[in-house]
Amino acid sequence: MYYLKKIYIILIIIFLIIFPKGGFKFGDIPITWGYVLLIISIPLCILGKIRFINKNRYYVFILTLPFIIYSFIILILRMEKIDLAYTLSFCLSILILPFVFLILYDNILDSDMFNKTFPRIFFWGIRIVIIFGLLLFFCKLCYGINIEIPYLTVNIDDNMEDKNNNRSGISKLYSTYNNGNLYGICMIILAPLFFKYEKNNIYRCLFFISLFLTLSRTIWIGIIIYFIIYIFKNFIKGKNIMIILLIVISLIIGFPYLLRFMNKDISFIMDSNLGGRRYQLNFLKDASLFGHGSFKGIVEIVYLSIIDIFGVIGLLLFILYLASPIIVYKIKKNNSNLYWGLILYSILCLSDGAILLIPVMSFYWFISSYMFKNTETDIEIDGS
């Protein structure tokens, strides 16, 4: 039984991190292997013996409940005006995943088996995703070909030409995530955990290079904020000053070349149309306490979409929902910087949160749960 659990955990990690889009579609609903494994594990965990729940995770989950309950009621009241695919995605991503990672997986994340298994697979998984992404990017750039493995690196029913990855004739880097913005968002959430284990500076550099090659303004903003946090934290301590200066100089020198590579100028950064998102500002004009209209997904600027669908009350509860792990972390003063990824994601939601896309919220709630684990078992990993 021990080895079956271990294999199951390994498969979930592999299909969520390395092959998150592998699968097929049932109508308009994407069925991915990672989420199938997650869903199957829910009744297994419920039927299993649940021991004491980590108090921190329990408090986080309690703080998510106001939005979970409120949004569920709103969806029920507007049942005749919903889109089935988006509604199922919302229920799984927003309502169910916090319960899965904070409550059901509580004992699993604290187990010796998980802490001995996860770090190495996660560490090499991110490396594989980075290398595959760079290989795919340059193959597309130089030879105009995509490397696709149906059911594994891509959903068999998806057409990669419809994934909005074109940037002035250049394809964004998207690796196995099928979309540049999605890849960047997921990597930014996971970045603090990756750097916790990754000590090889070559792979650290490749990580950021892959993010820059997403050619996404949203992701660039995330990288810049990450560097600002890193610089501030380390500069005031007098640590790694030379590395910090090299990072700053590289950004200043390299950014104009990146824009030129894309056949763009500084106006690309100062786009008044907000990358086609300007219309979403109109949601503020029609804002109400409880929202209005049908539920047909959440658009790029997550907070504006929430205020449109769920109203001002829904927005306030949603902010509490996203901030719940950060609030508990700050109150409990746990020794972890993994919450950086959560803060960065919350900021990216001002531009493009991809909140209903697989596997964004599974990563968000996994990190929210993982940073409260009882045991800090840091596995020594060969960085060569």
Secondary structure, DSSP 8 states (H G I E B T S, - for coil): -HHHHHHHHHHHHIIIII-TT-EEEETTEEEEHHHHHHHHHHHHHHHS------HHHHHHHHHHHHHHHHHHHHHHHTGGGB-HHHHHHHIIIIIIHHHIIIIITHHHHHSHHHHHHHHHHHHHHHHHHHHHHHHHHHHHHHH------BTTTBBTT--GGGS--EETTEE---GGGSSHHHHHHHHHHHHHHHHHH---HHHHHHHHHHHHTT--HHHHHHHHHHHHHHHHHHHTTT-SHHHHHHHHHHHHHHHHHHHHHTT--GGGTT-TTGGGTGGGGHHHHT--SS--S-B----SSHHHHHHHHHHHHHHHHHHHHHHHHHHHHHHHT-S--THHHHHHHHHHTTT---TTSTTHHHHHHHHHHHTT-S----------
